[in-house]
């Protein structure tokens, strides 16, 4: 017999689902409580307040994204494909979780101009992971000096893909286009022997 989700997990699921599809500011605490089937006291006992709940939901989502992305990197066979695996991972990740309007992290950041310290750190962790891993994956291709520049450009492309999803482009089309632009960008650094030639 499968174990039933705990009240804490139900709250995290409800917060993630509702904020991913509706946004933070328009999702009242009462809607989260109703979806999770818990009392206000349970939310406050586990998370302190709504922002504490959103913070933990983001941290859990980031852990899942990290795992999916690393799996895609591990499956890739060449340094180039490992670098470009971020686009495969984005498509896989979005199909595996509650579909969001674009990026939960960017959405929460846009709706929360003055986040508390814990929420601010949770939002920054997403950017640190993106830049850090892409830079690490770029080093074997470009060396340590140019890797940060390429990583920054790939994050810009990745963010553009998320923006196109918000504009209505389907996930697979947007990620395929993002990958194509990333290949072109990589060629500008490495020359004509880069992937997709």
Residue pairs with C-beta under 8 A, 6 or more apart in sequence:
5 13
7 36
7 38
7 42
7 46
8 46
10 35
10 36
10 37
10 38
11 32
11 36
11 38
11 42
11 43
11 46
11 47
11 53
12 53
12 56
12 57
12 60
13 35
13 36
14 32
14 33
14 35
14 36
15 27
15 32
15 53
15 54
15 57
16 57
16 60
16 61
16 97
16 98
16 104
17 35
17 98
18 27
18 31
18 32
18 35
19 27
19 54
19 57
19 104
19 107
19 108
20 97
20 98
20 99
20 100
20 101
20 104
20 107
21 98
21 99
21 100
21 101
23 101
23 107
23 111
24 54
24 107
24 108
24 111
24 112
25 111
29 40
29 43
29 50
32 43
32 50
32 53
33 39
33 40
33 43
36 43
43 49
43 50
43 53
46 53
47 53
47 55
47 56
51 112
51 115
51 116
51 118
51 119
52 118
54 108
54 119
55 116
55 118
55 119
55 122
58 104
58 105
58 108
58 119
58 122
58 123
58 126
59 122
59 125
61 97
61 104
61 105
62 105
62 122
62 125
62 126
62 129
64 93
64 96
64 97
65 89
65 93
65 126
65 129
66 129
68 89
68 92
68 93
68 96
69 85
69 86
69 89
69 93
69 133
71 89
72 85
72 86
72 88
72 89
72 92
73 82
73 85
73 89
73 133
73 137
75 85
76 82
76 84
76 85
76 88
78 195
79 137
79 140
79 141
80 141
80 186
80 194
80 195
81 195
82 137
83 134
83 137
83 138
83 141
83 154
83 182
83 186
84 179
84 182
84 183
84 186
84 195
86 130
86 133
86 134
86 154
86 158
87 158
87 161
87 175
87 176
87 178
87 179
87 182
88 175
88 179
90 158
90 161
90 171
90 175
90 178
91 171
91 172
91 175
94 100
94 165
94 171
95 171
100 107
101 107
101 165
101 166
102 162
102 163
102 165
102 166
103 159
103 162
105 123
105 126
106 159
106 162
108 115
108 119
108 123
109 115
109 123
112 119
115 123
127 155
130 155
130 158
131 148
131 151
131 152
131 155
134 150
134 151
134 154
134 155
135 147
135 148
135 150
135 151
136 147
138 146
138 147
138 150
138 151
138 154
139 147
141 147
141 150
141 186
141 189
141 190
142 150
142 189
142 190
146 189
150 185
150 186
150 189
153 185
154 182
154 185
157 178
157 181
157 182
157 185
158 178
160 178
160 181
161 174
161 175
161 177
161 178
162 174
164 174
164 177
165 171
165 174
169 177
180 196
183 194
183 195
183 196
186 194
186 195
187 194
187 196
187 197
